[in-house]
Amino acid sequence: MIETVILAHLKTALDTDNVFMEVPRDNLPAQFVVVEKTGGDRLNHISTSTFAVQSYGESLYDAAALNELTKAAMDSLIEETEVSKSAYQTDYNFTDTETKRYRYQAVYDITHYE
């Protein structure tokens, strides 16, 4: 499952355990990353998945800085044997207006093997 590959890679590349598949309910860290698969396709046993990677911080600057580190980690995803391409699409301020938490979101297309 490509989600677990990306999760493990980000934990190693960012040198933190604060990388999750969903926003933690309890003991919310000051900074953390959430990985979410938003779509995908498969042709000839090669899959392409779109991921939104959200970087949360205590300030807008903290979220933006973590976003830059996260993008560098996503760019290095190509080092994983299951991944043949990590293509950056865009990133932007995506502050959560409901919870008032600062976050940035980077969107990537990942080509990978099943």
C-alpha positions as CSV (number, residue, x, y, z in Angstrom):
1,M,0.0,0.0,0.0
2,I,1.6,3.2,-1.2
3,E,0.3,5.2,1.8
4,T,2.4,3.2,4.2
5,V,5.5,3.7,2.0
6,I,5.0,7.5,1.9
7,L,4.3,7.6,5.7
8,A,7.4,5.7,6.6
9,H,9.5,7.7,4.1
10,L,8.4,11.0,5.5
11,K,9.0,9.9,9.1
12,T,12.5,9.0,8.2
13,A,13.2,12.0,5.9
14,L,11.7,14.5,8.4
15,D,13.3,12.7,11.4
16,T,10.0,12.8,13.4
17,D,7.1,10.5,14.3
18,N,4.7,13.4,13.8
19,V,3.5,12.2,10.4
20,F,0.0,10.8,10.3
21,M,-2.8,9.5,8.0
22,E,-5.3,11.7,9.9
23,V,-5.2,14.6,12.3
24,P,-4.5,13.2,15.8
25,R,-7.5,13.5,18.2
26,D,-5.4,13.7,21.4
27,N,-2.0,15.2,22.4
28,L,-1.8,17.3,19.2
29,P,1.8,18.1,18.5
30,A,2.9,21.7,17.8
31,Q,4.0,20.7,14.3
32,F,2.9,17.7,12.3
33,V,2.2,16.4,8.8
34,V,-0.9,14.6,7.5
35,V,-0.7,12.4,4.3
36,E,-4.0,11.9,2.4
37,K,-4.5,10.1,-0.8
38,T,-7.0,12.1,-2.9
39,G,-7.2,10.0,-6.1
40,G,-5.5,7.4,-8.3
41,D,-5.5,5.4,-11.5
42,R,-3.9,2.2,-12.7
43,L,-2.8,1.1,-16.2
44,N,-0.8,-2.0,-17.1
45,H,0.0,-2.7,-13.4
46,I,1.5,0.7,-12.9
47,S,-0.4,3.0,-10.5
48,T,-0.6,6.8,-10.2
49,S,-1.9,8.3,-7.0
50,T,-2.5,11.9,-6.1
51,F,-1.6,12.9,-2.5
52,A,-2.3,16.0,-0.5
53,V,0.4,16.5,2.2
54,Q,-0.6,18.9,4.9
55,S,2.0,20.6,7.1
56,Y,0.6,22.1,10.4
57,G,2.4,24.6,12.6
58,E,1.7,27.0,15.5
59,S,2.2,30.0,13.2
60,L,1.8,30.5,9.5
61,Y,5.6,30.7,9.3
62,D,6.0,27.4,11.1
63,A,3.6,25.7,8.7
64,A,5.3,27.2,5.6
65,A,8.7,26.2,6.9
66,L,7.5,22.6,7.6
67,N,5.9,22.6,4.1
68,E,9.3,23.3,2.5
69,L,10.9,20.4,4.4
70,T,8.0,18.2,3.5
71,K,8.3,19.0,-0.2
72,A,12.0,18.2,-0.1
73,A,11.1,14.8,1.6
74,M,8.4,14.1,-1.0
75,D,10.9,15.0,-3.8
76,S,13.2,12.3,-2.4
77,L,10.4,9.7,-2.4
78,I,11.9,8.4,-5.7
79,E,14.6,6.7,-3.6
80,E,11.9,4.1,-2.5
81,T,11.9,1.0,-4.7
82,E,8.1,1.0,-5.0
83,V,8.1,4.6,-6.5
84,S,9.1,5.4,-10.0
85,K,8.1,9.1,-10.0
86,S,7.3,11.9,-7.5
87,A,5.9,14.9,-9.3
88,Y,5.1,18.1,-7.5
89,Q,1.9,19.8,-8.7
90,T,1.4,22.8,-6.3
91,D,1.4,24.0,-2.8
92,Y,-0.5,26.8,-1.0
93,N,-1.6,28.2,2.3
94,F,-4.5,26.0,3.5
95,T,-5.1,27.3,7.0
96,D,-8.0,25.4,8.6
97,T,-10.7,28.0,9.3
98,E,-12.7,25.7,11.4
99,T,-10.0,24.8,13.9
100,K,-7.9,28.0,13.3
101,R,-4.8,25.8,12.8
102,Y,-2.2,27.1,10.4
103,R,-1.3,24.6,7.6
104,Y,0.1,24.4,4.1
105,Q,-0.8,21.8,1.6
106,A,1.4,20.4,-1.1
107,V,0.0,18.2,-3.9
108,Y,2.0,15.4,-5.5
109,D,1.4,12.8,-8.2
110,I,3.2,9.6,-7.4
111,T,3.7,6.8,-9.9
112,H,4.3,3.5,-8.2
113,Y,4.2,-0.3,-8.4
114,E,1.6,-2.4,-6.7
